[in-house]
Amino acid sequence: MKTTLFITGTDTGVGKTVLTALLAAFFRARGVRLAVLKPICSGGRQDARRLHAVLGGALTLDEINPWHFRAPVAPVLAAQRERKVLRLRPVLEHILWVRRRFEVTLVEGAGGVLSPLGVDFNSRDLIRSLGAVPIIVAPNRLGVVNQLLLTVEALPAGWRAKAQVVLMMPPKPDTATATNRGLLKQLGIRNVWQVPWLGAAYRAGQVVQTPRVSRALSALAESVAVVFRDCDAKK
């Protein structure tokens, strides 16, 4: 059984690439054969380059990020500005082609779960097509509960219970950050994890060795493993 994790978020700039890089470093440190993909980028390739660096040469930059556009707008619009058309089938085929060589594949989306990636498809379509476990990244702040509930509601019905929510902690916690995780659990979001503040300058390969980050990623990885074991048991 191939394990595919799809990292999406409540918005752009919420920490998807940070978490994807942390997970990549975490799995690699444990000897897992790992692929990391950021299939679509707009506004430059900085995120893809960060993932390429942490992956240690297992994939080329163009394998990690085949579709990239200059304009810092939604990918579907950025592609139109370059007179290109991006469709679901070739994106899905590329991910599947890479995935077959690895035990675990991390796929990072662009923007939120319903942000248009190309002609008539978004991250929700990729999650469904790949059979991936969705990991929803959000900054732990006031207002995030509503954003997360909307994002989970937007997932395909069969994927909502599988969703993993990761709250990225701010440098200075407040009342909201101390209570959001508990409130989400009360509201039926079972799998909620917190990643501590990493600091302004950090290296993924180093911070994953710190106890607090390692514990958070270990708990997330075990929860994902339970999801896939349950799926196998139902087959």
N, C-alpha and C positions, 0 to 999 in steps of 0.2 A: 504494500500500500504506500503510494507516494503521499508525503505530507506537504500540503500547500497552504501557506498562510498568506492572507491578503491584508495588507496594512492600509487602512483608509482612515478618515478622520471626520471631525465635525466641520472642518473648514480647511483652508490653505494656511500654511504657516503655524500649524498646531503642534508639530513635533514628530510627524510621520517618519521623516528621514532619520532623525535622531534615534527613534526607537528601532527602526529597521537596521541601522548600523550597530546598535547595541545587541540586538538579537543575532546579527551575523557574527559579531565577535564572540558572543556567548556560545553559539553552536560550534563555531570553528575551534574554540578552546577545548571543546569536548570531543573533537575528532569526527564531527558529523560532516558528511559530504554535502555541501551546501551550495545552492545557487541563490543569487540575489538579483532581482530584476526591478528596474524602474522603466517599464516599456515606453512610457510617453512623458516627455518633458516639454514645457513651454517656458519661455523667458530665460533660456540658457540651460546648461547641463551641470550646474554646480552640484545638485543633489546626486545625480548619477556618478559624478566624479568621486564624491565622498564614499559612495557605496563601492565603487571600483577599488578605491584605496583599501578599504577594510576587508575586501574579499581576497586580497593577496594573489591576484593573477589567475584565479580559477576561471574567470570569464573576461573577455575583452570589454572595453567600454561600449563598443557598438553592439555587443551581445546583451549587455545589461540595459542599454538604452538605444534601441533601433530608431525610434521616432522622436525627433527633437526639433523644436521650432523657436524662432527668435523672439517673437512678440510675447510680452508678459501678460497674456490673456488666456482664457480657457483654450485648451488644445484644439478643439474643433474650430474656433475662430482663428487661432494662430496658423493652423494648417491652411485655412481658406485664404489667408493673406499671402501665403506662399504658393497659392494655386495648387494645393495638394488635397487629396481626399483620404481620410483615415477611416477604415472600417473594422468591424469587430473580427472578422474571420482571420485576416493575416496576423493581428495582434494575438489572438488566441492560439493560432498555429505556432507562432514563435515561442510563446510560453511553454506550450506542450513539447516542442522540439527540445528546448533546454531542459525542461523538467525530467525527461526520461533518463538523464545521466546522473541525477542526484537523489539523495535521500529526502532532503528537505528543500523546498523552494519558497523563498520570501518574495512576494510581489508587492511593490509599493504603488499605490494609485496616485492620481493627481487631483488635488482639491478634495472635496467631500464625496460621499458615496453616490450622489446624484449629479455631480458635476459632469457636463457633457465632455466626453473624451474624443469622440469622433461622430460620424454620421449615425445617428440613432443608437448609440450605445454609451454606457457609463460604467462606473466601477461595479455597480450592482450586477450588471450583465456578466462581467468577468468573474465575479464571485460565484454566481450561479453556474456558469459554464465550466469553471475549473473545479467545482466542488470544494472550494477553499473555505477554511475557517476565517471569518472576518475578525480582524483586530482593529478596534476603533480607538483612535488616539484623540485625546482632548486635553487642553490645559485645565488644570484644577483651579477653577475660579468661580466667582458668583455668576450664575446664569447657565453654567455648563449642564446642569441636570436636564433642563428643557432641551438643549441642543442634542444631548445624548439620547434622550427618549425619542426625539424626532428621527435621529439617525438610525436607531435600532428599528423603529417602526418602518423605515424605508427599505430595510433589508428584505430579501425574499422570505416568505413566511417560514419555510423550513430551516432557515439559517438564524433566526432571531435567538433561539435558545443556545445556539453554539457560539454566539458572539462573545468576544473578549473585549472588555473595556479597559483602557490604560489611561490613567490620569497622570499627567506630567506635572509634578509639583513645582510651585513658584519658589523664588528665593526667600520670600517672607510669607509664611502661611498666615491665614486669618481664619475667622469663624467659618466662612464658607468652605475653605479647603479642608478644615477639620471635620466637616459634617457631610460633605457631598458623597463620599463613598458609602457611608451608612444609609443615607437617604436613597441612593440608587438601588441598594440591596433591598430596602423596604418596598421599593416600587417594582420589584421583580427582576432586576438586572443582576443575575447571580454572580457572574464572573467579572469582578471589578478589581483592578490592581493599581498600585501607585508606584511610580518611578521617582525617586528623590531628585531634588535639584542637583544638576551636574556641575554647575559653575559656568562661567562665561567661556572659558577655554578648557577643553577636555579632549581626551583621546579614548575612543570607544574601547580599544583593546585594554586600556588601563582601568577605566572605571568599572568595567564588568567584573573585575577582580575584587572590588570593594564589597564588604559584607552586605550593605543595604541594597545595592544594585543587584548583586548576585542573587540575593534572596527573592527579590521581586521578579527577576527574569526566570528563576527556577520555578517559582509558583505559577507563572504564566505558561511556561513550557509544559509543566505537568498537567495543567488544566487542558491545554491543547491536546496532549497525549490521551487524556481521558475521553475527549470528544471523538478522536479517531478510533479509539478502542471500542467505544459505544457503537460507532458507525459500522465497524467490522462485525461486531456481535449481532447486529440486526440483519446482516446479509445472509 
